[in-house]
């Protein structure tokens, strides 16, 4: 399974802006695309109109609401999905209930501070998702920038990272690896996680690429994209 080209193409064409959710939507739709291709049960149910997806979906438990970047679940009765927003055969609509909830985070610059915040985000995400429904699959993806320069649209100057690309990726990978993970005996924790490393200065957009050098996750690693998609599929098959 290749890394999510749909997401890479978005970065190459549109760049990255921290106050926009366009990159998050592109990554969410890359997840839907690969689930439809590699997970027969999800594809079958989606093609039958039994599964839909939504961006920026509110999960409410008691008086607490958590906005998750990607939600997949059955559509409400009588609701007509938005076919124009559909992806790879899965229609777009607000799910009646959520079976898969994915949190999507980025660390493009200021890696030292941002990685701590992203860990807290993922810990809060899985806690809320499993409070909402212990059966619901809580997943998370962190995109880390391995470029040693980055131009934020919010700053006039170019940011320079003193650490090497491998160090930038490694420090975020270590943080993601320390997030509480669920197990066969307990559903407390994140059910599956993924680290995507990119090299992006946000200036020469066409040169944006995936960083696959060490210590970026390799095929077969629990944090690699292929393992992430396969784990989402196997969890969905076993739980639903």
Secondary structure, DSSP 8 states (H G I E B T S, - for coil): ----HHHHHHHHHH---TT-SHHHHHHHHHHHHHHHHH-HHHHHHHHTTS-EEEEEEEEEETTEEEEEEEEEE-B-TT---EEEEEETTEEE--BSS-SEEEEEEEE-S-HHHHHHHHHHHHHHHHHHHHHH-TTSEEEEEEEEE--SEE--TT-SS-EE--S-HHHHHHHHHHHHHTS-B--SS---SBSEEEEEEEE--SSSGGG-EE--STTS--TTSTTSHHHHHHHHHHHHHHH-
